[in-house]
Amino acid sequence: MPPTTGVHEPAPAHTPASPKKSALRKAGSGIKLVVTRSIFWAYERGSWQYDVIVLAILLFIFLSPRAWFNDRPTQQLSEVRHLQGIIELSRVNKEVHYLMDARLVESLDQKPEDAIPIILKQHVRRPFTVKSIEAVRDRRHQVILSYTVVVSEE
């Protein structure tokens, strides 16, 4: 048997952590546990924690302003066929883009270049200049569905 020495180095003195630091560590680890469980959805269904998370999600969905998401519905051509008229697509400074239903333009029995300013005079009610007119066609049947009109307001 190997000889043993009776002298051991004394262990460093362990200083107990102050009660403030240990309380902060416990609170921090508790908060970390709650956040981790919430992010990974680790609560049982039907528990009060689960219900609180669901409530928070619903409140976010229904109470957050639309402006946060910059979500504006886009106008589809199929909707233009059912809404006979003029739709303002965008407005940048004094330049305005309109979408006009082809049936409205064709109802005047004139060329589109002549009929569109007449129709827009009733709608805009300010002096304007038509900068461009572009026909929007159905790809399959090559039928004109509407006209994209760019107007410069004076």
C-alpha positions in Angstrom: 0.0 0.0 0.0 1.4 3.4 -0.9 2.2 5.6 2.0 -0.2 8.4 2.7 0.7 11.7 3.8 -1.2 13.2 6.7 -0.9 16.7 5.5 -3.4 18.1 3.1 -3.6 21.5 1.9 -6.4 23.4 3.6 -9.4 24.1 1.4 -9.9 27.7 0.5 -12.4 29.3 2.8 -15.8 29.5 1.2 -17.4 32.8 1.7 -21.2 32.7 1.5 -22.8 34.9 -1.1 -24.6 37.9 0.3 -28.4 37.4 0.6 -29.0 40.2 -1.9 -27.0 38.6 -4.7 -28.5 35.2 -4.1 -32.0 36.7 -4.2 -31.3 38.5 -7.4 -29.9 35.3 -9.0 -33.0 33.4 -8.0 -35.3 36.1 -9.4 -33.2 36.3 -12.6 -33.3 32.5 -13.1 -37.0 32.5 -12.4 -37.6 35.2 -15.0 -35.4 33.4 -17.5 -37.4 30.2 -16.9 -40.7 32.0 -17.5 -39.4 33.7 -20.7 -38.0 30.4 -22.0 -41.2 28.5 -21.3 -43.3 31.2 -22.9 -41.2 31.4 -26.1 -41.1 27.6 -26.5 -44.8 27.3 -25.5 -43.9 24.8 -22.8 -47.0 25.3 -20.6 -49.7 22.7 -20.4 -52.9 23.4 -22.2 -55.6 24.7 -19.8 -53.1 26.1 -17.3 -53.3 29.8 -16.3 -50.0 30.5 -17.9 -51.2 29.1 -21.2 -54.3 31.2 -21.0 -52.3 34.3 -20.4 -50.1 33.7 -23.4 -53.1 33.1 -25.6 -54.7 36.3 -24.3 -51.5 38.3 -25.0 -51.5 37.0 -28.6 -55.1 37.9 -29.1 -54.7 41.4 -27.6 -51.7 41.9 -30.0 -53.7 40.8 -33.0 -56.8 42.9 -32.3 -55.3 46.0 -30.7 -52.1 46.6 -32.7 -52.6 49.5 -35.2 -52.6 48.8 -38.9 -49.9 51.4 -39.5 -47.4 49.1 -37.8 -47.6 46.6 -40.6 -48.1 48.9 -43.6 -50.7 46.5 -44.8 -53.0 48.0 -47.4 -55.3 45.8 -49.4 -54.5 45.7 -53.1 -57.2 46.2 -55.7 -57.7 43.1 -57.9 -58.8 43.4 -61.5 -61.7 41.1 -60.8 -63.0 43.6 -58.2 -62.7 46.4 -60.8 -65.0 44.5 -63.1 -67.7 44.4 -60.4 -67.2 48.0 -59.2 -67.9 50.2 -62.1 -66.0 53.4 -61.7 -62.7 55.0 -60.8 -60.3 53.9 -58.2 -57.4 56.0 -57.0 -54.3 53.7 -56.8 -51.6 56.1 -55.5 -50.8 59.7 -54.9 -47.2 61.1 -55.0 -46.9 64.8 -54.7 -49.1 66.1 -57.5 -49.1 62.9 -59.5 -52.1 60.6 -59.1 -52.6 57.1 -60.6 -56.2 56.0 -61.3 -57.6 52.7 -62.4 -60.7 53.3 -64.6 -63.2 50.6 -65.6 -63.2 50.0 -69.3 -67.0 49.8 -69.4 -67.2 53.4 -68.0 -64.9 54.6 -70.7 -66.7 52.7 -73.5 -70.0 54.1 -72.4 -69.2 57.5 -73.9 -68.7 56.1 -77.4 -65.5 58.1 -77.9 -61.8 57.3 -78.1 -60.3 56.5 -74.7 -58.0 59.5 -75.0 -61.0 61.8 -75.4 -63.4 60.0 -72.9 -61.1 59.7 -70.0 -60.5 63.4 -69.4 -64.3 64.0 -69.6 -64.9 61.3 -66.9 -62.1 62.5 -64.7 -63.4 66.1 -64.7 -66.5 64.9 -62.8 -64.3 62.9 -60.4 -61.3 65.1 -59.7 -62.9 68.6 -59.5 -59.5 70.3 -59.9 -57.5 71.4 -62.8 -55.3 68.4 -64.1 -53.3 67.2 -67.0 -53.5 63.6 -68.3 -49.9 62.4 -68.5 -50.5 58.8 -69.7 -53.2 56.2 -70.4 -52.4 52.5 -70.5 -54.9 49.7 -71.2 -54.9 46.8 -68.9 -55.9 43.6 -70.8 -57.0 40.1 -69.9 -54.1 37.9 -71.0 -56.3 35.0 -72.2 -59.0 36.9 -74.2 -57.1 40.1 -74.9 -60.1 42.1 -73.7 -59.5 45.6 -72.2 -60.5 45.4 -68.6 -59.5 48.8 -67.4 -57.2 51.8 -68.0 -54.4 53.0 -65.8 -54.4 56.7 -66.0 -51.6 59.0 -64.6 -52.8 62.5 -63.9 -50.8 65.6 -62.9 -52.8 67.9 -60.7 -52.1 71.6 -61.0 
